[in-house]
Amino acid sequence: MRILVVDDEPLVAEALAGAVDSQGYEVEIAYSGVQCLTLIERNRPDGVFLDIMMPEMAGIDVLRAIRERWPDLQVVLITGFPYSPDIAEARRLGVSGVIEKPTVIRHLAAVLAGLKRSSG
């Protein structure tokens, strides 16, 4: 199973990618929304961990683009702002889950298991 981690903060992206890798999954990192969409087009992953707050192209805009082109792709939203209005919009767009940044690593195994069950 391939997971794409999308976060504009390299330390966060690399920490999350390392945790995903340690669970036995293939992982790739995108540091922007545009790069995320390019990587999905090139080598569609089984799931995406997507930061909601990014410069240039916000995570919610990336999610909308994903839903337009790949409506069945599983996306888990990562946020440091769990009460953002974008969270409600993301849920309406059908995200597989929402994880708060401080707890991402702690809940990672359970979220990955859920993605695997949904795709398999």
MOPE-V249934 format. One record per backbone hydrogen bond with DSSP energy under -0.5 kcal/mol. CO is the residue of the C=O (numbers start at 0). NH is the residue of the N-H. E is the energy in kcal/mol with one decimal. If there is no record, write none. Layout:
co->CO nh->NH e->E
co->CO nh->NH e->E
//
This chain:
co->0 nh->25 e->-2.0
co->1 nh->45 e->-2.7
co->1 nh->46 e->-1.3
co->2 nh->4 e->-0.5
co->2 nh->27 e->-2.1
co->3 nh->5 e->-0.5
co->3 nh->48 e->-2.9
co->4 nh->6 e->-0.5
co->4 nh->29 e->-2.9
co->5 nh->50 e->-2.2
co->7 nh->9 e->-0.8
co->8 nh->12 e->-2.8
co->9 nh->13 e->-2.9
co->10 nh->14 e->-2.1
co->11 nh->15 e->-2.6
co->12 nh->16 e->-2.6
co->13 nh->17 e->-2.4
co->14 nh->18 e->-2.0
co->15 nh->19 e->-2.5
co->16 nh->20 e->-2.7
co->17 nh->21 e->-2.2
co->18 nh->22 e->-0.7
co->19 nh->22 e->-1.0
co->19 nh->24 e->-1.4
co->20 nh->23 e->-2.1
co->25 nh->2 e->-2.5
co->27 nh->4 e->-3.0
co->29 nh->6 e->-1.9
co->31 nh->35 e->-2.1
co->32 nh->36 e->-2.3
co->33 nh->37 e->-2.1
co->34 nh->38 e->-2.5
co->35 nh->39 e->-2.4
co->36 nh->40 e->-2.1
co->37 nh->41 e->-2.1
co->38 nh->42 e->-2.8
co->45 nh->73 e->-0.7
co->46 nh->3 e->-2.5
co->47 nh->49 e->-0.7
co->47 nh->75 e->-3.4
co->48 nh->5 e->-3.1
co->48 nh->50 e->-0.5
co->49 nh->77 e->-3.2
co->51 nh->53 e->-0.8
co->51 nh->58 e->-1.9
co->51 nh->59 e->-0.6
co->54 nh->56 e->-2.8
co->57 nh->60 e->-0.6
co->57 nh->61 e->-2.0
co->58 nh->62 e->-2.8
co->59 nh->63 e->-2.1
co->60 nh->64 e->-2.1
co->61 nh->65 e->-2.6
co->62 nh->66 e->-2.7
co->63 nh->67 e->-1.9
co->64 nh->68 e->-1.8
co->65 nh->69 e->-3.8
co->69 nh->72 e->-1.8
co->73 nh->47 e->-2.0
co->74 nh->76 e->-0.5
co->74 nh->95 e->-3.2
co->74 nh->96 e->-0.8
co->75 nh->49 e->-2.9
co->76 nh->98 e->-3.0
co->77 nh->51 e->-2.2
co->78 nh->100 e->-2.8
co->80 nh->83 e->-1.8
co->83 nh->86 e->-1.6
co->83 nh->87 e->-0.7
co->84 nh->88 e->-1.5
co->85 nh->89 e->-2.6
co->86 nh->90 e->-2.4
co->87 nh->91 e->-2.0
co->88 nh->92 e->-1.8
co->89 nh->94 e->-1.4
co->90 nh->93 e->-1.2
co->96 nh->76 e->-2.8
co->98 nh->78 e->-2.4
co->99 nh->102 e->-1.8
co->99 nh->103 e->-0.6
co->100 nh->103 e->-1.2
co->102 nh->106 e->-1.9
co->103 nh->107 e->-0.8
co->104 nh->107 e->-0.7
co->106 nh->110 e->-2.0
co->107 nh->111 e->-2.8
co->108 nh->112 e->-2.1
co->109 nh->113 e->-1.9
co->110 nh->114 e->-2.2
co->111 nh->115 e->-2.4
co->112 nh->116 e->-2.2
co->113 nh->117 e->-2.0
co->114 nh->118 e->-1.9
co->115 nh->119 e->-1.5
//
